[in-house]
Amino acid sequence: MTLGERIKDRRTALGLSQEYVADQLGISRQAVAKWETGKSRPSAANLVSLAELLEVSLSQLTGAEAEEPSPEPRQSLPEEREKARKKNARMLVGRFFGMILVNAGWDGYSSGLYADLPAYWLAILAAGLLLVFRTSLDMVKRRRMEGPQVALGAGLMISIFFLPGWIPSSNPGFRYFLSDVAAIPFLCALNLKYWRHIWPVKEPVPPG
């Protein structure tokens, strides 16, 4: 197996897009595509970063028989690992609480229960939407969304924005309470099955 084939196999096994790999290494997507097709090879420094990103050792990525190149001076791998872990934690927490803020802001603004504070609830809603938008940009770079993830996300949005109007009750507090209860399983399922794995926050275990 060639180096390019190993890069592609490992990238697809992790569910990473070429765009995400390129973004993390500070290069173009075309460069990653050329590596995978064998039209060019990564530099020594990029090989080290690529192995770290793909969670394999350098010898596993280049082949056991290959001589490991000496990387150019750069940030140490533990420092890079910690930096990536902190970013993942920010994205994961931001995604989760962004959804919470969207739900709270929309409930407060649209329910009519707090009509004297519309700007307050709109500010909460805007903050939540900003967090969701920011984390969505990072998420789509990393992995393609699967059908069940799209379905769970749609269920969450329906629970937040539409379900209160569909519940046959004249009590708005009761309607919005039920919609919040319905949103909780969708939010938990998205976090546990998808977001936690898109943004891992633990130190990766070295293979082998």
C-alpha positions in Angstrom: 0.0 0.0 0.0 1.3 3.4 -0.9 1.6 6.4 1.4 -1.3 8.1 -0.4 -3.5 5.1 0.0 -2.7 4.9 3.7 -3.5 8.6 4.1 -6.8 8.2 2.4 -7.8 5.0 4.1 -7.1 6.4 7.6 -8.8 9.7 6.8 -12.0 8.0 5.6 -11.9 5.6 8.5 -12.0 8.5 10.9 -14.7 10.2 8.8 -12.6 13.3 8.1 -13.0 15.3 4.9 -10.1 16.5 2.8 -11.2 20.1 3.6 -10.9 19.5 7.3 -7.4 17.9 7.0 -6.3 20.8 4.8 -7.7 23.3 7.3 -5.9 21.7 10.3 -2.6 21.6 8.4 -2.9 25.0 6.9 -2.7 23.9 3.3 -5.1 23.6 0.4 -7.5 20.7 -0.2 -5.9 20.1 -3.6 -2.6 19.4 -1.8 -4.3 16.7 0.3 -5.9 15.2 -2.8 -2.5 15.1 -4.5 -1.0 13.3 -1.6 -3.8 10.7 -1.7 -3.4 10.1 -5.4 0.4 9.9 -5.2 1.0 13.0 -7.3 3.0 14.6 -4.5 4.3 13.8 -1.0 3.9 15.7 2.3 6.9 17.5 3.7 8.5 16.1 6.8 6.7 18.6 9.0 3.4 17.9 7.4 3.9 14.1 7.8 4.3 14.6 11.5 1.2 16.7 11.7 -0.7 14.3 9.5 0.2 11.3 11.6 -1.0 13.2 14.7 -4.2 14.3 13.1 -5.0 10.8 11.8 -4.1 9.3 15.2 -1.4 6.9 14.0 2.3 6.7 14.5 4.6 8.1 11.8 5.9 4.6 11.0 2.4 3.3 10.6 1.5 6.2 8.2 4.7 6.0 6.1 5.1 2.2 6.3 7.2 0.2 8.7 10.1 -0.1 6.3 10.2 3.7 5.7 12.7 5.8 7.6 11.0 8.4 9.7 11.9 11.9 8.5 13.2 14.5 10.9 10.6 17.2 11.2 11.3 20.8 10.9 11.3 22.8 14.1 7.7 23.2 15.3 5.4 23.1 18.3 5.9 19.9 20.3 3.3 17.1 19.8 2.0 17.3 23.4 1.4 21.0 23.0 -0.4 20.5 19.7 -2.5 17.7 21.2 -3.5 19.8 24.2 -4.3 22.7 21.9 -6.6 20.5 19.8 -8.2 19.0 22.9 -9.0 22.5 24.2 -10.5 23.5 20.9 -12.6 20.3 20.7 -13.9 21.0 24.3 -14.9 24.5 23.3 -16.7 23.3 20.2 -18.5 20.6 22.1 -19.6 22.8 25.0 -20.5 25.6 22.6 -22.7 23.3 20.5 -24.5 21.9 23.5 -25.1 25.2 25.2 -25.8 27.0 21.9 -28.9 24.7 21.5 -29.9 25.4 25.1 -29.7 29.1 24.5 -31.7 28.9 21.3 -34.4 26.9 23.1 -34.5 29.3 26.1 -34.5 32.4 23.9 -37.2 31.2 21.6 -39.4 30.0 24.5 -39.0 33.4 26.3 -39.7 35.4 23.2 -42.5 33.5 21.5 -44.4 32.2 24.5 -45.8 35.6 25.5 -45.1 34.8 29.2 -42.4 37.5 29.4 -43.7 40.1 26.9 -42.1 42.9 28.9 -38.6 41.6 28.1 -38.5 40.9 24.3 -35.0 42.3 23.8 -33.6 40.1 26.6 -34.9 36.9 25.0 -33.9 38.0 21.5 -30.4 38.5 22.8 -30.3 35.0 24.3 -31.7 33.6 21.0 -29.1 35.5 19.0 -26.2 34.3 21.2 -27.4 30.7 20.8 -27.7 30.9 17.1 -24.2 32.4 16.9 -22.8 29.5 18.8 -24.7 26.9 16.7 -23.5 28.6 13.5 -19.9 28.7 14.6 -19.8 25.1 15.7 -21.7 24.0 12.6 -19.0 25.5 10.4 -16.3 23.4 12.2 -18.5 20.3 12.3 -19.1 20.1 8.6 -15.4 20.5 7.9 -14.7 17.4 10.0 -17.3 14.9 9.0 -20.2 14.5 6.6 -23.5 14.4 8.4 -25.2 11.0 8.4 -29.0 10.5 7.9 -29.8 9.8 11.5 -27.9 12.9 12.6 -29.9 15.0 10.2 -33.2 13.4 11.5 -32.3 14.0 15.1 -31.4 17.6 14.4 -34.6 18.1 12.5 -36.5 16.6 15.5 -34.8 19.0 17.8 -35.6 22.0 15.7 -39.2 20.9 15.4 -39.5 20.4 19.2 -38.1 23.9 19.8 -39.8 26.0 17.1 -43.0 24.2 16.1 -44.2 21.8 18.7 -45.5 24.4 21.2 -48.0 25.6 18.5 -49.1 22.1 17.8 -49.9 21.0 21.4 -53.7 21.4 22.0 -53.6 23.4 25.3 -54.6 26.9 26.2 -51.9 27.1 28.8 -48.7 28.4 27.1 -46.5 27.4 30.0 -47.7 23.8 29.8 -47.2 23.8 26.0 -43.6 25.1 26.2 -42.8 22.8 29.0 -43.9 19.8 27.0 -41.9 21.0 24.0 -38.8 21.3 26.2 -39.2 17.8 27.5 -39.6 16.5 23.9 -36.4 18.4 22.9 -34.2 16.8 25.6 -33.9 13.3 24.1 -32.9 14.7 20.7 -30.3 16.9 22.3 -28.9 14.1 24.4 -28.8 11.7 21.5 -27.0 14.2 19.2 -24.5 14.9 21.9 -23.8 11.3 22.9 -23.9 9.7 19.5 -22.4 12.4 17.3 -21.0 15.6 18.8 -18.9 13.8 21.4 -17.2 11.8 18.7 -16.8 14.7 16.2 -15.1 16.7 18.9 -13.2 14.2 21.2 -12.0 15.9 24.3 -9.9 13.1 25.8 -6.3 12.4 25.0 -6.1 9.9 22.1 -4.7 6.5 23.0 -1.6 5.6 20.9 -2.4 2.7 18.5 -0.7 -0.6 19.2 
